[in-house]
Amino acid sequence: MNLLKRILRQKLILTTVAGVCAGITIGFFLKISTPQPWTKRNIMYLKFPGELFMRMVNCLILPLVMTSIVSSTCNLKKSGQIGSMALYYYMTTTSLGIILSVILVQTIKPGELLKNKNIISQNSTKSSMTVDTILDLFRNLVPDNIMSACLSQYQTVLIKPKNESAPIYDWKIDHTNIMGTNVLGLVFFSLVLGLAIGEIESVGEPLINFFRSLSEAMMKIMSWTILLVPISALFLISAKILEVEDFNSVMRRLGIYILTVFSGLLIQGLIVLPLIYFICTRQSPYKIITKLGPAFVTAFGTSSSTATVPVTISCLERIGMPSKICRFIIPIGATINMDGIALYESIGAIFIIQLHGLQFSLFKIIIISITCTISCIGAAGLPSGGYVMLIMVLNSVGVPVEDVSLIIAIDWFVDRFRTTLNIVADALGAGIITHYYNKNKQIPVQEEMELCT
């Protein structure tokens, strides 16, 4: 009953559901009642309000991600060994989540299953070599202009000679700056900047306060923007229904997509993360998970990792974890540890790519996964923030972001479980670090707390 009351208090959930239902109803009504198919221009008019929402989100992504990463990494040095262990743990769990999502989406193939024809038009692909893709990855990791990295990314282009029989190794090598945010470069720059600010200690305090304040301001603006989701969903979904010819096939694929996402969340949350905890501590992870009830309720009600921080800290301190660890691990985990969103982004991005009928090699899929992993480091713990980061990933691989509206219809529901997974990862990470922290000090947690009191 209390869970139901908390959910009902969340007006965004109810309005989002209402907007989605209204969009589906209007879309089907217009599709059935109109004798002639809608023209592209009329569809453009219909989805114009949703397009404004997408543009607003794109506008806020860069300052939100960069400030979150800088403000989270500037204190890593002060935290000493705790910070290092936290960073290793978060990168390990997020990478494992990405690997799991790639295995699931390549095995189940939710975008290709039951496929009888391409629902969305295909895009042409360029000729390239694997080594060029690897080198471009490092080139984009270290951009030559931080301002241009906000707008474009480097891509090697091979120009086919007049002699068509010439091997690809002999093709002329050129490059182009393709439109799309250079996620790798911006995240790497933000990490280095945050570490540098932490190194200069007291001199960097004004910068630390600046980035923290700017991060909070960006999160507030983004939270205001998220309030427009119900309206944007109404127009985007109704326009997508009119645009897609074989809607029944799309809905079947969405069902398989949801199954794929939930499979990944369950495997990661109930098997992978607990197994890591058990290997590191030789203790049962479920003793911690079963004590996180209040945090789970808050996560399901607010769908925000940031909103659950104080509740999660309270739960962990209640079971005996040191405040020094909890108050560092959980807040930074809300920013840089996003297992749920990492799973969601990888599966969602490849799902949309499969809908487009694009044939990506396994290596390119791995590159997309790396992009997802790094973009998740700066993912904000906001309600429905998952598809905000998905837009960035799709932009980085050159896939149209309009088709994100296909999965907005169920994002509000899946987002609750993604946030819950993030809490499990943060809590178990705090438990692992507490184990090694006590092992090095040779003082059990309970004894330390008694000494402190």
C-alpha positions as CSV (number, residue, x, y, z in Angstrom):
1,M,0.0,0.0,0.0
2,N,2.8,2.4,0.9
3,L,4.6,1.6,-2.4
4,L,1.3,2.3,-4.3
5,K,0.9,5.6,-2.5
6,R,4.5,6.7,-3.3
7,I,4.0,5.8,-7.0
8,L,0.7,7.7,-7.1
9,R,2.5,10.8,-5.7
10,Q,4.8,10.8,-8.7
11,K,2.8,12.9,-11.1
12,L,5.4,12.5,-13.8
13,I,4.7,8.7,-14.0
14,L,1.0,9.2,-14.3
15,T,1.3,12.1,-16.9
16,T,3.8,10.1,-18.9
17,V,1.5,7.1,-19.0
18,A,-1.3,9.4,-20.0
19,G,0.8,11.0,-22.7
20,V,1.9,7.7,-24.1
21,C,-1.7,6.3,-24.1
22,A,-2.9,9.5,-25.8
23,G,-0.1,9.3,-28.4
24,I,-1.0,5.7,-29.2
25,T,-4.7,6.5,-29.4
26,I,-4.3,9.6,-31.6
27,G,-1.8,7.9,-33.8
28,F,-4.0,4.9,-34.5
29,F,-7.1,7.0,-34.9
30,L,-5.4,9.2,-37.5
31,K,-3.9,6.2,-39.2
32,I,-7.3,4.5,-39.5
33,S,-9.5,7.5,-40.2
34,T,-7.3,9.0,-42.9
35,P,-7.9,7.4,-46.3
36,Q,-4.6,8.6,-47.7
37,P,-1.2,7.9,-46.1
38,W,0.2,10.9,-44.3
39,T,2.8,12.9,-46.2
40,K,6.3,13.4,-44.7
41,R,5.5,17.2,-44.3
42,N,2.3,16.6,-42.3
43,I,4.1,14.1,-40.1
44,M,6.8,16.7,-39.6
45,Y,4.2,19.2,-38.4
46,L,2.7,16.7,-36.0
47,K,6.0,15.8,-34.4
48,F,7.3,19.3,-34.2
49,P,6.7,19.7,-30.4
50,G,8.5,16.5,-29.8
51,E,11.3,17.6,-32.0
52,L,11.7,20.7,-29.8
53,F,12.0,18.5,-26.7
54,M,14.8,16.4,-28.4
55,R,16.7,19.6,-29.3
56,M,16.4,20.8,-25.8
57,V,17.8,17.6,-24.4
58,N,20.7,17.7,-26.9
59,C,21.5,21.2,-25.8
60,L,21.8,20.2,-22.2
61,I,23.7,16.9,-22.6
62,L,27.3,18.4,-22.9
63,P,27.3,20.7,-19.9
64,L,25.5,18.1,-17.8
65,V,27.9,15.3,-18.6
66,M,31.1,17.3,-18.4
67,T,30.3,19.0,-15.1
68,S,29.1,15.7,-13.5
69,I,32.4,14.0,-14.4
70,V,34.7,16.8,-13.3
71,S,32.9,17.3,-10.0
72,S,33.0,13.6,-9.3
73,T,36.7,13.0,-10.1
74,C,38.3,16.0,-8.5
75,N,38.2,14.3,-5.1
76,L,39.6,10.9,-6.1
77,K,43.1,11.7,-4.8
78,K,41.8,12.8,-1.4
79,S,40.0,9.6,-1.0
80,G,43.2,7.6,-1.4
81,Q,42.8,3.8,-1.8
82,I,39.1,4.0,-1.4
83,G,38.8,6.1,-4.5
84,S,41.1,3.8,-6.5
85,M,39.1,0.7,-5.5
86,A,35.8,2.4,-6.3
87,L,37.0,3.4,-9.8
88,Y,38.2,-0.2,-10.5
89,Y,35.0,-1.6,-9.3
90,Y,32.7,0.7,-11.2
91,M,34.6,0.3,-14.5
92,T,34.6,-3.5,-14.0
93,T,30.9,-3.8,-13.3
94,T,29.9,-1.4,-16.1
95,S,32.1,-3.2,-18.6
96,L,30.7,-6.6,-17.6
97,G,27.2,-5.1,-18.1
98,I,28.1,-3.9,-21.5
99,I,29.5,-7.4,-22.5
100,L,26.4,-9.0,-21.2
101,S,24.1,-6.7,-23.2
102,V,26.1,-7.3,-26.4
103,I,25.8,-11.0,-25.9
104,L,22.1,-10.8,-25.3
105,V,21.3,-8.5,-28.2
106,Q,23.5,-10.4,-30.6
107,T,22.0,-13.7,-29.6
108,I,18.3,-12.7,-29.3
109,K,18.5,-10.0,-32.1
110,P,15.3,-8.1,-31.1
111,G,15.4,-5.8,-34.1
112,E,15.8,-8.6,-36.6
113,L,13.5,-11.3,-35.1
114,L,10.3,-11.8,-37.1
115,K,11.6,-9.5,-39.7
116,N,9.9,-9.7,-43.1
117,K,11.0,-6.3,-44.5
118,N,12.8,-3.2,-43.4
119,I,10.5,-1.0,-41.4
120,I,12.9,1.9,-41.5
121,S,14.9,2.9,-44.5
122,Q,18.5,1.8,-44.5
123,N,21.5,4.1,-44.5
124,S,24.4,3.7,-46.8
125,T,27.7,2.7,-45.3
126,K,31.2,3.7,-46.1
127,S,34.2,1.5,-46.9
128,S,36.7,1.4,-44.1
129,M,39.3,-0.9,-42.5
130,T,39.3,-2.2,-39.0
131,V,42.7,-0.6,-38.2
132,D,41.3,2.8,-39.3
133,T,38.4,2.3,-36.9
134,I,40.8,1.6,-34.1
135,L,43.0,4.6,-34.9
136,D,40.0,6.8,-35.1
137,L,38.9,5.7,-31.7
138,F,42.2,7.0,-30.2
139,R,42.1,10.1,-32.3
140,N,38.7,10.9,-30.9
141,L,39.9,10.0,-27.4
142,V,42.4,12.9,-27.7
143,P,40.7,15.7,-29.7
144,D,42.8,18.4,-31.2
145,N,40.1,21.0,-30.5
146,I,37.9,20.7,-27.5
147,M,35.3,23.0,-29.0
148,S,35.1,21.1,-32.3
149,A,34.7,17.9,-30.2
150,C,31.3,19.3,-29.0
151,L,30.1,19.3,-32.6
152,S,31.9,16.7,-34.6
153,Q,34.2,13.7,-34.5
154,Y,37.1,12.5,-36.6
155,Q,36.6,9.8,-39.2
156,T,39.0,8.3,-41.7
157,V,37.7,8.2,-45.2
158,L,39.1,5.9,-48.0
159,I,38.7,7.3,-51.5
160,K,38.3,4.7,-54.1
161,P,40.7,5.2,-57.0
162,K,39.8,5.1,-60.7
163,N,41.3,1.7,-60.9
164,E,38.5,-0.2,-59.2
165,S,40.6,-3.4,-59.0
166,A,43.2,-1.7,-56.7
167,P,43.3,-3.3,-53.2
168,I,41.8,-1.2,-50.4
169,Y,45.3,-0.7,-48.9
170,D,46.2,1.4,-51.9
171,W,43.1,3.7,-51.6
172,K,43.8,7.3,-50.9
173,I,43.5,8.2,-47.2
174,D,41.6,11.2,-46.2
175,H,39.4,12.3,-43.3
176,T,36.3,14.1,-42.5
177,N,34.6,15.6,-39.5
178,I,31.3,14.0,-39.2
179,M,28.5,15.7,-37.3
180,G,27.9,14.2,-33.9
181,T,29.3,14.7,-30.4
182,N,32.7,13.3,-29.7
183,V,31.8,11.5,-26.5
184,L,35.1,9.8,-26.0
185,G,37.1,13.0,-26.3
186,L,34.8,15.1,-24.0
187,V,34.7,12.4,-21.3
188,F,38.5,11.9,-21.4
189,F,39.1,15.6,-21.2
190,S,36.6,15.9,-18.3
191,L,38.3,13.1,-16.4
192,V,41.8,14.6,-16.8
193,L,40.5,18.1,-15.8
194,G,38.8,16.7,-12.7
195,L,42.0,14.8,-11.7
196,A,44.1,18.0,-12.3
197,I,41.8,20.1,-10.2
198,G,42.2,17.6,-7.4
199,E,46.0,17.7,-7.7
200,I,46.2,21.5,-7.1
201,E,44.4,21.1,-3.8
202,S,43.3,24.3,-2.2
203,V,44.1,26.4,-5.3
204,G,41.4,24.4,-7.1
205,E,38.7,24.8,-4.5
206,P,37.0,27.6,-6.5
207,L,36.9,25.4,-9.6
208,I,35.5,22.5,-7.6
209,N,32.7,24.7,-6.3
210,F,32.1,26.1,-9.7
211,F,31.7,22.7,-11.4
212,R,29.6,21.3,-8.5
213,S,27.3,24.4,-8.7
214,L,27.1,24.1,-12.5
215,S,26.4,20.4,-12.3
216,E,23.5,21.0,-9.8
217,A,22.2,23.8,-12.0
218,M,22.3,21.6,-15.1
219,M,20.5,18.7,-13.2
220,K,17.8,21.2,-12.2
221,I,17.3,22.4,-15.8
222,M,17.3,18.8,-17.0
223,S,14.7,17.9,-14.3
224,W,12.5,20.7,-15.6
225,T,13.0,19.4,-19.2
226,I,12.0,15.9,-18.2
227,L,8.7,17.3,-17.1
228,L,7.9,17.8,-20.8
229,V,8.3,14.1,-21.6
230,P,4.5,13.4,-21.5
231,I,3.8,16.1,-24.1
232,S,6.7,15.2,-26.3
233,A,5.8,11.5,-26.1
234,L,2.3,12.3,-27.3
235,F,3.5,13.9,-30.5
236,L,6.5,11.7,-31.1
237,I,4.6,8.4,-30.7
238,S,1.6,9.5,-32.7
239,A,3.9,10.7,-35.5
240,K,5.9,7.5,-35.4
241,I,2.7,5.4,-35.6
242,L,1.8,7.3,-38.8
243,E,5.4,7.0,-40.1
244,V,5.8,3.3,-39.6
245,E,4.1,1.1,-42.2
246,D,4.1,-2.2,-40.3
247,F,3.3,-1.2,-36.8
248,N,2.3,-4.7,-35.6
249,S,5.8,-5.9,-36.4
250,V,7.4,-3.0,-34.5
251,M,5.3,-3.8,-31.4
252,R,6.3,-7.4,-31.5
253,R,9.9,-6.3,-31.6
254,L,9.4,-3.9,-28.7
255,G,8.1,-6.9,-26.7
256,I,11.2,-8.8,-27.5
257,Y,13.3,-5.7,-26.8
258,I,11.7,-5.4,-23.3
259,L,12.4,-9.1,-22.7
260,T,16.0,-8.6,-23.7
261,V,16.4,-5.6,-21.4
262,F,14.9,-7.3,-18.4
263,S,16.9,-10.4,-19.0
264,G,20.1,-8.3,-18.8
265,L,19.0,-6.4,-15.7
266,L,18.1,-9.6,-13.9
267,I,21.3,-11.5,-14.8
268,Q,23.4,-8.5,-13.9
269,G,21.6,-7.7,-10.6
270,L,21.0,-11.2,-9.3
271,I,24.0,-13.2,-10.7
272,V,26.9,-11.1,-12.0
273,L,27.1,-8.4,-9.2
274,P,26.5,-10.9,-6.4
275,L,29.1,-13.2,-7.8
276,I,31.7,-10.4,-7.9
277,Y,30.8,-9.6,-4.3
278,F,31.1,-13.2,-3.2
279,I,34.4,-13.7,-5.0
280,C,35.9,-10.6,-3.3
281,T,34.5,-11.1,0.2
282,R,33.5,-14.8,0.5
283,Q,30.3,-13.6,2.1
284,S,26.6,-13.7,1.0
285,P,25.7,-10.6,-1.0
286,Y,22.0,-11.0,-0.4
287,K,22.5,-10.0,3.3
288,I,23.1,-6.5,1.9
289,I,20.5,-6.6,-0.9
290,T,17.7,-7.6,1.5
291,K,18.4,-4.5,3.7
292,L,17.9,-2.1,0.8
293,G,14.1,-2.1,0.9
294,P,13.6,1.7,1.5
295,A,16.2,2.5,-1.2
296,F,14.4,0.2,-3.7
297,V,11.0,1.9,-2.9
298,T,12.5,5.3,-3.4
299,A,14.1,4.2,-6.6
300,F,10.9,2.8,-8.0
301,G,9.0,5.9,-7.0
302,T,11.4,8.6,-8.1
303,S,13.3,6.7,-10.9
304,S,16.4,8.8,-9.9
305,S,19.7,7.5,-8.7
306,T,20.5,10.9,-7.2
307,A,17.3,11.0,-5.2
308,T,18.1,7.6,-3.6
309,V,21.5,8.6,-2.4
310,P,20.6,9.7,1.2
311,V,18.3,6.7,1.6
312,T,20.9,4.2,0.4
313,I,23.5,5.7,2.7
314,S,21.2,5.4,5.6
315,C,20.5,1.7,4.8
316,L,24.2,0.9,4.6
317,E,25.2,2.7,7.7
318,R,22.4,0.9,9.6
319,I,23.9,-2.5,8.7
320,G,27.4,-1.4,10.0
321,M,29.3,0.1,7.0
322,P,31.6,3.0,7.9
323,S,30.3,6.5,7.1
324,K,33.6,7.4,5.5
325,I,33.0,4.8,2.8
326,C,29.3,5.2,2.3
327,R,29.3,8.9,2.0
328,F,32.0,8.8,-0.7
329,I,31.0,5.6,-2.6
330,I,27.2,6.2,-3.0
331,P,27.3,9.8,-4.2
332,I,30.0,9.2,-6.7
333,G,28.4,6.0,-7.7
334,A,25.2,7.9,-8.6
335,T,27.2,9.7,-11.3
336,I,29.8,7.3,-12.6
337,N,28.3,3.9,-11.9
338,M,25.4,3.3,-14.2
339,D,25.1,-0.4,-14.8
340,G,21.4,-0.2,-15.6
341,I,21.8,2.6,-18.1
342,A,24.8,0.9,-19.7
343,L,22.8,-2.2,-20.3
344,Y,19.9,-0.2,-21.6
345,E,22.0,2.0,-23.9
346,S,23.8,-0.9,-25.5
347,I,20.6,-3.0,-26.1
348,G,18.6,0.1,-27.2
349,A,21.3,1.4,-29.6
350,I,21.8,-2.0,-31.3
351,F,18.1,-2.6,-31.4
352,I,17.5,0.6,-33.3
353,I,20.5,-0.2,-35.6
354,Q,18.9,-3.6,-36.3
355,L,15.6,-1.8,-37.1
356,H,17.3,0.3,-39.7
357,G,18.6,-2.9,-41.3
358,L,22.2,-1.8,-40.9
359,Q,24.8,-4.5,-41.0
360,F,27.4,-3.7,-38.4
361,S,30.4,-6.0,-37.9
362,L,31.1,-7.4,-34.4
363,F,34.0,-5.0,-34.1
364,K,31.8,-2.0,-34.7
365,I,29.3,-3.3,-32.2
366,I,32.2,-3.5,-29.7
367,I,33.1,0.1,-30.5
368,I,29.5,1.1,-29.9
369,S,29.7,-0.7,-26.6
370,I,32.8,1.2,-25.6
371,T,31.1,4.4,-26.4
372,C,28.1,3.3,-24.2
373,T,30.5,2.5,-21.4
374,I,32.2,5.8,-21.4
375,S,29.1,7.8,-21.9
376,C,27.5,6.1,-18.9
377,I,30.3,7.5,-16.7
378,G,28.7,10.9,-16.9
379,A,25.1,9.8,-17.0
380,A,23.0,11.9,-14.7
381,G,20.9,10.2,-12.0
382,L,17.6,11.8,-13.3
383,P,14.2,10.2,-14.0
384,S,14.1,8.9,-17.5
385,G,17.7,9.9,-18.0
386,G,18.5,6.7,-19.9
387,Y,17.2,7.8,-23.3
388,V,19.0,11.1,-22.8
389,M,22.3,9.2,-22.9
390,L,21.0,6.9,-25.7
391,I,20.6,10.0,-27.9
392,M,24.2,10.8,-27.4
393,V,25.4,7.3,-28.3
394,L,23.2,7.2,-31.4
395,N,24.6,10.5,-32.5
396,S,28.1,9.3,-32.0
397,V,27.6,6.4,-34.4
398,G,25.6,8.3,-37.0
399,V,22.2,6.7,-36.4
400,P,19.1,9.0,-36.5
401,V,17.9,9.8,-33.0
402,E,14.2,10.2,-34.0
403,D,13.6,6.5,-33.6
404,V,14.3,6.8,-29.8
405,S,10.6,7.6,-29.6
406,L,10.0,3.9,-30.4
407,I,11.2,3.0,-26.9
408,I,10.1,6.1,-25.0
409,A,6.7,4.4,-24.7
410,I,8.1,1.8,-22.2
411,D,11.1,3.8,-20.9
412,W,9.2,5.2,-17.9
413,F,8.6,1.6,-16.7
414,V,12.0,0.1,-17.5
415,D,13.7,3.2,-15.9
416,R,12.6,2.1,-12.4
417,F,14.3,-1.2,-12.7
418,R,17.5,0.3,-14.2
419,T,17.7,2.6,-11.1
420,T,17.2,-0.3,-8.8
421,L,20.1,-2.1,-10.5
422,N,22.3,0.9,-10.0
423,I,21.5,0.9,-6.3
424,V,22.4,-2.8,-6.0
425,A,25.8,-2.1,-7.7
426,D,26.6,0.8,-5.5
427,A,25.6,-1.0,-2.3
428,L,27.7,-4.1,-3.2
429,G,30.6,-1.9,-4.2
430,A,30.5,-0.2,-0.8
431,G,30.4,-3.7,0.8
432,I,33.5,-4.9,-1.2
433,I,35.5,-1.7,-0.4
434,T,34.4,-2.0,3.3
435,H,35.8,-5.6,3.3
436,Y,39.2,-4.6,2.0
437,Y,39.3,-1.4,4.1
438,N,38.7,-3.4,7.3
439,K,41.2,-6.1,6.2
440,N,43.9,-3.5,5.8
441,K,43.2,-1.9,9.1
442,Q,42.6,-5.3,10.8
443,I,39.7,-3.7,12.7
444,P,36.2,-5.1,12.1
445,V,33.5,-2.7,11.2
446,Q,31.5,-3.2,14.4
447,E,34.6,-2.7,16.6
448,E,35.5,0.5,14.7
449,M,32.0,1.9,15.2
450,E,32.2,1.1,19.0
451,L,35.5,2.8,19.2
452,C,34.1,5.9,17.5
453,T,31.2,6.0,19.9
